[in-house]
Amino acid sequence: MQATIGDRICIRGATVESPDRHGEVLEVRGADGAPPYLVRFDDGHETLVYPGTDTVIEHSSV
């Protein structure tokens, strides 16, 4: 998985009751776009993300 600053990240909910979480990649700390990523989620929470199989990167078009 590779991302760049400004890409959107979506972490799918683990259960039917759990909503998906969406955010923006603020920093890429791995080499050549690899994880971990510093992400600001749409609710304002910022955290370091090590994405799993439930994660989708939506690349920015800029």
HTML snippet that shows the backbone in 3Dmol.js (N, CA, C, O; Angstrom):
<script src="https://3Dmol.org/build/3Dmol-min.js"></script>
<div id="view" style="width:600px;height:400px;position:relative"></div>
<script>
const pdb = `
ATOM      1  N   MET A   1       0.848  -1.172   0.000  1.00  0.00           N
ATOM      2  CA  MET A   1       0.000   0.000   0.000  1.00  0.00           C
ATOM      3  C   MET A   1       0.890   1.231   0.000  1.00  0.00           C
ATOM      4  O   MET A   1       1.872   1.308   0.738  1.00  0.00           O
ATOM      5  N   GLN A   2       0.527   2.198  -0.847  1.00  0.00           N
ATOM      6  CA  GLN A   2       1.283   3.442  -0.923  1.00  0.00           C
ATOM      7  C   GLN A   2       0.325   4.618  -0.929  1.00  0.00           C
ATOM      8  O   GLN A   2      -0.766   4.545  -1.494  1.00  0.00           O
ATOM      9  N   ALA A   3       0.745   5.701  -0.295  1.00  0.00           N
ATOM     10  CA  ALA A   3      -0.062   6.920  -0.242  1.00  0.00           C
ATOM     11  C   ALA A   3       0.853   8.123  -0.335  1.00  0.00           C
ATOM     12  O   ALA A   3       2.063   8.018  -0.133  1.00  0.00           O
ATOM     13  N   THR A   4       0.264   9.261  -0.643  1.00  0.00           N
ATOM     14  CA  THR A   4       0.976  10.534  -0.634  1.00  0.00           C
ATOM     15  C   THR A   4       0.162  11.518   0.194  1.00  0.00           C
ATOM     16  O   THR A   4      -1.022  11.297   0.452  1.00  0.00           O
ATOM     17  N   ILE A   5       0.794  12.586   0.602  1.00  0.00           N
ATOM     18  CA  ILE A   5       0.110  13.616   1.378  1.00  0.00           C
ATOM     19  C   ILE A   5      -1.071  14.135   0.563  1.00  0.00           C
ATOM     20  O   ILE A   5      -0.942  14.427  -0.626  1.00  0.00           O
ATOM     21  N   GLY A   6      -2.225  14.244   1.224  1.00  0.00           N
ATOM     22  CA  GLY A   6      -3.429  14.730   0.564  1.00  0.00           C
ATOM     23  C   GLY A   6      -4.369  13.625   0.110  1.00  0.00           C
ATOM     24  O   GLY A   6      -5.532  13.889  -0.195  1.00  0.00           O
ATOM     25  N   ASP A   7      -3.880  12.393   0.060  1.00  0.00           N
ATOM     26  CA  ASP A   7      -4.758  11.275  -0.290  1.00  0.00           C
ATOM     27  C   ASP A   7      -5.806  11.095   0.797  1.00  0.00           C
ATOM     28  O   ASP A   7      -5.596  11.475   1.949  1.00  0.00           O
ATOM     29  N   ARG A   8      -6.925  10.517   0.419  1.00  0.00           N
ATOM     30  CA  ARG A   8      -7.981  10.195   1.369  1.00  0.00           C
ATOM     31  C   ARG A   8      -7.832   8.732   1.758  1.00  0.00           C
ATOM     32  O   ARG A   8      -7.419   7.900   0.950  1.00  0.00           O
ATOM     33  N   ILE A   9      -8.173   8.429   3.002  1.00  0.00           N
ATOM     34  CA  ILE A   9      -8.087   7.063   3.496  1.00  0.00           C
ATOM     35  C   ILE A   9      -9.462   6.676   4.035  1.00  0.00           C
ATOM     36  O   ILE A   9     -10.140   7.485   4.668  1.00  0.00           O
ATOM     37  N   CYS A  10      -9.860   5.448   3.782  1.00  0.00           N
ATOM     38  CA  CYS A  10     -11.127   4.927   4.279  1.00  0.00           C
ATOM     39  C   CYS A  10     -10.847   3.604   4.973  1.00  0.00           C
ATOM     40  O   CYS A  10     -10.293   2.677   4.382  1.00  0.00           O
ATOM     41  N   ILE A  11     -11.241   3.537   6.236  1.00  0.00           N
ATOM     42  CA  ILE A  11     -11.111   2.294   6.990  1.00  0.00           C
ATOM     43  C   ILE A  11     -12.520   1.745   7.171  1.00  0.00           C
ATOM     44  O   ILE A  11     -13.355   2.358   7.836  1.00  0.00           O
ATOM     45  N   ARG A  12     -12.775   0.595   6.581  1.00  0.00           N
ATOM     46  CA  ARG A  12     -14.108  -0.012   6.611  1.00  0.00           C
ATOM     47  C   ARG A  12     -14.459  -0.456   8.028  1.00  0.00           C
ATOM     48  O   ARG A  12     -13.601  -0.939   8.766  1.00  0.00           O
ATOM     49  N   GLY A  13     -15.730  -0.287   8.400  1.00  0.00           N
ATOM     50  CA  GLY A  13     -16.207  -0.726   9.704  1.00  0.00           C
ATOM     51  C   GLY A  13     -16.089  -2.235   9.835  1.00  0.00           C
ATOM     52  O   GLY A  13     -16.325  -2.967   8.873  1.00  0.00           O
ATOM     53  N   ALA A  14     -15.726  -2.699  11.014  1.00  0.00           N
ATOM     54  CA  ALA A  14     -15.496  -4.130  11.244  1.00  0.00           C
ATOM     55  C   ALA A  14     -16.799  -4.917  11.328  1.00  0.00           C
ATOM     56  O   ALA A  14     -16.813  -6.120  11.067  1.00  0.00           O
ATOM     57  N   THR A  15     -17.893  -4.249  11.689  1.00  0.00           N
ATOM     58  CA  THR A  15     -19.196  -4.904  11.779  1.00  0.00           C
ATOM     59  C   THR A  15     -20.233  -4.043  11.079  1.00  0.00           C
ATOM     60  O   THR A  15     -19.954  -2.909  10.688  1.00  0.00           O
ATOM     61  N   VAL A  16     -21.418  -4.584  10.926  1.00  0.00           N
ATOM     62  CA  VAL A  16     -22.492  -3.841  10.270  1.00  0.00           C
ATOM     63  C   VAL A  16     -22.804  -2.552  11.029  1.00  0.00           C
ATOM     64  O   VAL A  16     -23.116  -1.530  10.417  1.00  0.00           O
ATOM     65  N   GLU A  17     -22.720  -2.597  12.348  1.00  0.00           N
ATOM     66  CA  GLU A  17     -23.036  -1.430  13.173  1.00  0.00           C
ATOM     67  C   GLU A  17     -21.935  -0.372  13.172  1.00  0.00           C
ATOM     68  O   GLU A  17     -22.184   0.777  13.536  1.00  0.00           O
ATOM     69  N   SER A  18     -20.733  -0.744  12.769  1.00  0.00           N
ATOM     70  CA  SER A  18     -19.590   0.177  12.798  1.00  0.00           C
ATOM     71  C   SER A  18     -19.502   0.952  11.487  1.00  0.00           C
ATOM     72  O   SER A  18     -19.394   0.347  10.421  1.00  0.00           O
ATOM     73  N   PRO A  19     -19.548   2.284  11.552  1.00  0.00           N
ATOM     74  CA  PRO A  19     -19.435   3.061  10.315  1.00  0.00           C
ATOM     75  C   PRO A  19     -18.000   3.066   9.786  1.00  0.00           C
ATOM     76  O   PRO A  19     -17.052   2.816  10.529  1.00  0.00           O
ATOM     77  N   ASP A  20     -17.859   3.351   8.504  1.00  0.00           N
ATOM     78  CA  ASP A  20     -16.539   3.549   7.916  1.00  0.00           C
ATOM     79  C   ASP A  20     -15.947   4.834   8.479  1.00  0.00           C
ATOM     80  O   ASP A  20     -16.677   5.760   8.835  1.00  0.00           O
ATOM     81  N   ARG A  21     -14.614   4.883   8.559  1.00  0.00           N
ATOM     82  CA  ARG A  21     -13.916   6.101   8.994  1.00  0.00           C
ATOM     83  C   ARG A  21     -13.157   6.661   7.801  1.00  0.00           C
ATOM     84  O   ARG A  21     -12.464   5.930   7.093  1.00  0.00           O
ATOM     85  N   HIS A  22     -13.294   7.966   7.583  1.00  0.00           N
ATOM     86  CA  HIS A  22     -12.657   8.637   6.457  1.00  0.00           C
ATOM     87  C   HIS A  22     -11.746   9.730   6.977  1.00  0.00           C
ATOM     88  O   HIS A  22     -12.051  10.393   7.968  1.00  0.00           O
ATOM     89  N   GLY A  23     -10.614   9.911   6.293  1.00  0.00           N
ATOM     90  CA  GLY A  23      -9.688  10.954   6.704  1.00  0.00           C
ATOM     91  C   GLY A  23      -8.721  11.320   5.594  1.00  0.00           C
ATOM     92  O   GLY A  23      -8.774  10.782   4.489  1.00  0.00           O
ATOM     93  N   GLU A  24      -7.837  12.250   5.921  1.00  0.00           N
ATOM     94  CA  GLU A  24      -6.836  12.748   4.975  1.00  0.00           C
ATOM     95  C   GLU A  24      -5.444  12.425   5.489  1.00  0.00           C
ATOM     96  O   GLU A  24      -5.152  12.593   6.673  1.00  0.00           O
ATOM     97  N   VAL A  25      -4.590  11.962   4.592  1.00  0.00           N
ATOM     98  CA  VAL A  25      -3.197  11.658   4.938  1.00  0.00           C
ATOM     99  C   VAL A  25      -2.444  12.984   5.066  1.00  0.00           C
ATOM    100  O   VAL A  25      -2.355  13.757   4.111  1.00  0.00           O
ATOM    101  N   LEU A  26      -1.902  13.233   6.270  1.00  0.00           N
ATOM    102  CA  LEU A  26      -1.143  14.457   6.535  1.00  0.00           C
ATOM    103  C   LEU A  26       0.352  14.247   6.384  1.00  0.00           C
ATOM    104  O   LEU A  26       1.066  15.143   5.932  1.00  0.00           O
ATOM    105  N   GLU A  27       0.834  13.058   6.763  1.00  0.00           N
ATOM    106  CA  GLU A  27       2.262  12.716   6.658  1.00  0.00           C
ATOM    107  C   GLU A  27       2.399  11.256   6.256  1.00  0.00           C
ATOM    108  O   GLU A  27       1.598  10.406   6.646  1.00  0.00           O
ATOM    109  N   VAL A  28       3.429  10.988   5.469  1.00  0.00           N
ATOM    110  CA  VAL A  28       3.799   9.617   5.127  1.00  0.00           C
ATOM    111  C   VAL A  28       5.142   9.376   5.788  1.00  0.00           C
ATOM    112  O   VAL A  28       6.129  10.028   5.448  1.00  0.00           O
ATOM    113  N   ARG A  29       5.189   8.445   6.729  1.00  0.00           N
ATOM    114  CA  ARG A  29       6.415   8.232   7.510  1.00  0.00           C
ATOM    115  C   ARG A  29       7.244   7.048   7.034  1.00  0.00           C
ATOM    116  O   ARG A  29       8.374   6.869   7.488  1.00  0.00           O
ATOM    117  N   GLY A  30       6.712   6.243   6.137  1.00  0.00           N
ATOM    118  CA  GLY A  30       7.456   5.124   5.584  1.00  0.00           C
ATOM    119  C   GLY A  30       8.193   5.546   4.319  1.00  0.00           C
ATOM    120  O   GLY A  30       7.961   6.629   3.782  1.00  0.00           O
ATOM    121  N   ALA A  31       9.067   4.691   3.860  1.00  0.00           N
ATOM    122  CA  ALA A  31       9.832   4.957   2.644  1.00  0.00           C
ATOM    123  C   ALA A  31       8.958   4.751   1.407  1.00  0.00           C
ATOM    124  O   ALA A  31       8.177   3.803   1.341  1.00  0.00           O
ATOM    125  N   ASP A  32       9.098   5.648   0.429  1.00  0.00           N
ATOM    126  CA  ASP A  32       8.412   5.527  -0.861  1.00  0.00           C
ATOM    127  C   ASP A  32       6.901   5.380  -0.736  1.00  0.00           C
ATOM    128  O   ASP A  32       6.296   4.597  -1.469  1.00  0.00           O
ATOM    129  N   GLY A  33       6.285   6.121   0.184  1.00  0.00           N
ATOM    130  CA  GLY A  33       4.834   6.120   0.322  1.00  0.00           C
ATOM    131  C   GLY A  33       4.269   5.001   1.167  1.00  0.00           C
ATOM    132  O   GLY A  33       3.053   4.820   1.228  1.00  0.00           O
ATOM    133  N   ALA A  34       5.136   4.248   1.820  1.00  0.00           N
ATOM    134  CA  ALA A  34       4.686   3.123   2.644  1.00  0.00           C
ATOM    135  C   ALA A  34       4.221   3.611   4.018  1.00  0.00           C
ATOM    136  O   ALA A  34       4.600   4.701   4.447  1.00  0.00           O
ATOM    137  N   PRO A  35       3.408   2.819   4.702  1.00  0.00           N
ATOM    138  CA  PRO A  35       2.947   3.168   6.046  1.00  0.00           C
ATOM    139  C   PRO A  35       4.116   3.231   7.023  1.00  0.00           C
ATOM    140  O   PRO A  35       5.191   2.705   6.737  1.00  0.00           O
ATOM    141  N   PRO A  36       3.914   3.865   8.163  1.00  0.00           N
ATOM    142  CA  PRO A  36       2.654   4.382   8.707  1.00  0.00           C
ATOM    143  C   PRO A  36       2.328   5.768   8.161  1.00  0.00           C
ATOM    144  O   PRO A  36       3.184   6.458   7.607  1.00  0.00           O
ATOM    145  N   TYR A  37       1.046   6.158   8.337  1.00  0.00           N
ATOM    146  CA  TYR A  37       0.543   7.455   7.883  1.00  0.00           C
ATOM    147  C   TYR A  37      -0.042   8.215   9.069  1.00  0.00           C
ATOM    148  O   TYR A  37      -0.729   7.641   9.914  1.00  0.00           O
ATOM    149  N   LEU A  38       0.239   9.508   9.117  1.00  0.00           N
ATOM    150  CA  LEU A  38      -0.452  10.369  10.068  1.00  0.00           C
ATOM    151  C   LEU A  38      -1.720  10.832   9.364  1.00  0.00           C
ATOM    152  O   LEU A  38      -1.658  11.435   8.292  1.00  0.00           O
ATOM    153  N   VAL A  39      -2.875  10.548   9.974  1.00  0.00           N
ATOM    154  CA  VAL A  39      -4.166  10.810   9.337  1.00  0.00           C
ATOM    155  C   VAL A  39      -5.015  11.703  10.224  1.00  0.00           C
ATOM    156  O   VAL A  39      -5.080  11.506  11.438  1.00  0.00           O
ATOM    157  N   ARG A  40      -5.668  12.692   9.610  1.00  0.00           N
ATOM    158  CA  ARG A  40      -6.693  13.484  10.300  1.00  0.00           C
ATOM    159  C   ARG A  40      -8.039  12.990   9.791  1.00  0.00           C
ATOM    160  O   ARG A  40      -8.381  13.158   8.620  1.00  0.00           O
ATOM    161  N   PHE A  41      -8.795  12.374  10.698  1.00  0.00           N
ATOM    162  CA  PHE A  41     -10.105  11.860  10.327  1.00  0.00           C
ATOM    163  C   PHE A  41     -11.114  13.000  10.268  1.00  0.00           C
ATOM    164  O   PHE A  41     -10.888  14.071  10.831  1.00  0.00           O
ATOM    165  N   ASP A  42     -12.223  12.763   9.586  1.00  0.00           N
ATOM    166  CA  ASP A  42     -13.226  13.804   9.370  1.00  0.00           C
ATOM    167  C   ASP A  42     -13.803  14.353  10.671  1.00  0.00           C
ATOM    168  O   ASP A  42     -14.344  15.459  10.681  1.00  0.00           O
ATOM    169  N   ASP A  43     -13.699  13.606  11.765  1.00  0.00           N
ATOM    170  CA  ASP A  43     -14.184  14.100  13.058  1.00  0.00           C
ATOM    171  C   ASP A  43     -13.140  14.960  13.773  1.00  0.00           C
ATOM    172  O   ASP A  43     -13.376  15.413  14.893  1.00  0.00           O
ATOM    173  N   GLY A  44     -11.970  15.191  13.125  1.00  0.00           N
ATOM    174  CA  GLY A  44     -10.913  16.033  13.683  1.00  0.00           C
ATOM    175  C   GLY A  44      -9.832  15.276  14.426  1.00  0.00           C
ATOM    176  O   GLY A  44      -8.795  15.853  14.753  1.00  0.00           O
ATOM    177  N   HIS A  45     -10.046  13.993  14.702  1.00  0.00           N
ATOM    178  CA  HIS A  45      -9.069  13.168  15.422  1.00  0.00           C
ATOM    179  C   HIS A  45      -7.868  12.884  14.525  1.00  0.00           C
ATOM    180  O   HIS A  45      -8.040  12.517  13.362  1.00  0.00           O
ATOM    181  N   GLU A  46      -6.656  13.050  15.051  1.00  0.00           N
ATOM    182  CA  GLU A  46      -5.430  12.723  14.314  1.00  0.00           C
ATOM    183  C   GLU A  46      -4.749  11.549  14.993  1.00  0.00           C
ATOM    184  O   GLU A  46      -4.654  11.497  16.220  1.00  0.00           O
ATOM    185  N   THR A  47      -4.277  10.607  14.186  1.00  0.00           N
ATOM    186  CA  THR A  47      -3.593   9.441  14.733  1.00  0.00           C
ATOM    187  C   THR A  47      -2.670   8.825  13.686  1.00  0.00           C
ATOM    188  O   THR A  47      -2.807   9.077  12.489  1.00  0.00           O
ATOM    189  N   LEU A  48      -1.740   8.024  14.157  1.00  0.00           N
ATOM    190  CA  LEU A  48      -0.835   7.291  13.291  1.00  0.00           C
ATOM    191  C   LEU A  48      -1.525   5.992  12.879  1.00  0.00           C
ATOM    192  O   LEU A  48      -1.986   5.235  13.733  1.00  0.00           O
ATOM    193  N   VAL A  49      -1.596   5.735  11.583  1.00  0.00           N
ATOM    194  CA  VAL A  49      -2.327   4.580  11.061  1.00  0.00           C
ATOM    195  C   VAL A  49      -1.373   3.608  10.383  1.00  0.00           C
ATOM    196  O   VAL A  49      -0.576   3.981   9.522  1.00  0.00           O
ATOM    197  N   TYR A  50      -1.478   2.362  10.793  1.00  0.00           N
ATOM    198  CA  TYR A  50      -0.820   1.241  10.125  1.00  0.00           C
ATOM    199  C   TYR A  50      -1.938   0.472   9.438  1.00  0.00           C
ATOM    200  O   TYR A  50      -2.563  -0.378  10.071  1.00  0.00           O
ATOM    201  N   PRO A  51      -2.212   0.740   8.164  1.00  0.00           N
ATOM    202  CA  PRO A  51      -3.399   0.193   7.511  1.00  0.00           C
ATOM    203  C   PRO A  51      -3.386  -1.326   7.379  1.00  0.00           C
ATOM    204  O   PRO A  51      -2.347  -1.956   7.183  1.00  0.00           O
ATOM    205  N   GLY A  52      -4.580  -1.878   7.494  1.00  0.00           N
ATOM    206  CA  GLY A  52      -4.764  -3.319   7.323  1.00  0.00           C
ATOM    207  C   GLY A  52      -5.558  -3.600   6.058  1.00  0.00           C
ATOM    208  O   GLY A  52      -5.704  -2.734   5.196  1.00  0.00           O
ATOM    209  N   THR A  53      -6.056  -4.793   5.959  1.00  0.00           N
ATOM    210  CA  THR A  53      -6.800  -5.205   4.762  1.00  0.00           C
ATOM    211  C   THR A  53      -8.143  -4.511   4.642  1.00  0.00           C
ATOM    212  O   THR A  53      -8.761  -4.556   3.578  1.00  0.00           O
ATOM    213  N   ASP A  54      -8.613  -3.871   5.706  1.00  0.00           N
ATOM    214  CA  ASP A  54      -9.886  -3.162   5.678  1.00  0.00           C
ATOM    215  C   ASP A  54      -9.727  -1.696   5.264  1.00  0.00           C
ATOM    216  O   ASP A  54     -10.669  -0.914   5.393  1.00  0.00           O
ATOM    217  N   THR A  55      -8.549  -1.318   4.771  1.00  0.00           N
ATOM    218  CA  THR A  55      -8.239   0.073   4.440  1.00  0.00           C
ATOM    219  C   THR A  55      -8.122   0.270   2.934  1.00  0.00           C
ATOM    220  O   THR A  55      -7.550  -0.555   2.221  1.00  0.00           O
ATOM    221  N   VAL A  56      -8.683   1.394   2.468  1.00  0.00           N
ATOM    222  CA  VAL A  56      -8.608   1.770   1.050  1.00  0.00           C
ATOM    223  C   VAL A  56      -8.017   3.159   0.973  1.00  0.00           C
ATOM    224  O   VAL A  56      -8.420   4.050   1.721  1.00  0.00           O
ATOM    225  N   ILE A  57      -7.052   3.354   0.064  1.00  0.00           N
ATOM    226  CA  ILE A  57      -6.459   4.657  -0.196  1.00  0.00           C
ATOM    227  C   ILE A  57      -7.106   5.214  -1.458  1.00  0.00           C
ATOM    228  O   ILE A  57      -7.110   4.564  -2.504  1.00  0.00           O
ATOM    229  N   GLU A  58      -7.658   6.431  -1.352  1.00  0.00           N
ATOM    230  CA  GLU A  58      -8.230   7.123  -2.499  1.00  0.00           C
ATOM    231  C   GLU A  58      -7.241   8.217  -2.889  1.00  0.00           C
ATOM    232  O   GLU A  58      -7.147   9.243  -2.214  1.00  0.00           O
ATOM    233  N   HIS A  59      -6.509   8.000  -3.971  1.00  0.00           N
ATOM    234  CA  HIS A  59      -5.442   8.910  -4.373  1.00  0.00           C
ATOM    235  C   HIS A  59      -6.019  10.221  -4.879  1.00  0.00           C
ATOM    236  O   HIS A  59      -6.999  10.240  -5.624  1.00  0.00           O
ATOM    237  N   SER A  60      -5.393  11.320  -4.461  1.00  0.00           N
ATOM    238  CA  SER A  60      -5.831  12.639  -4.905  1.00  0.00           C
ATOM    239  C   SER A  60      -5.464  12.824  -6.373  1.00  0.00           C
ATOM    240  O   SER A  60      -4.494  12.244  -6.860  1.00  0.00           O
ATOM    241  N   SER A  61      -6.240  13.625  -7.058  1.00  0.00           N
ATOM    242  CA  SER A  61      -6.010  13.817  -8.506  1.00  0.00           C
ATOM    243  C   SER A  61      -5.088  14.988  -8.788  1.00  0.00           C
ATOM    244  O   SER A  61      -4.837  15.298  -9.953  1.00  0.00           O
ATOM    245  N   VAL A  62      -4.578  15.644  -7.761  1.00  0.00           N
ATOM    246  CA  VAL A  62      -3.703  16.817  -7.936  1.00  0.00           C
ATOM    247  C   VAL A  62      -2.286  16.386  -8.147  1.00  0.00           C
ATOM    248  O   VAL A  62      -1.403  17.227  -8.313  1.00  0.00           O
TER     249      VAL A  62
END
`;
const viewer = $3Dmol.createViewer("view");
viewer.addModel(pdb, "pdb");
viewer.setStyle({}, {cartoon: {color: "spectrum"}});
viewer.zoomTo();
viewer.render();
</script>
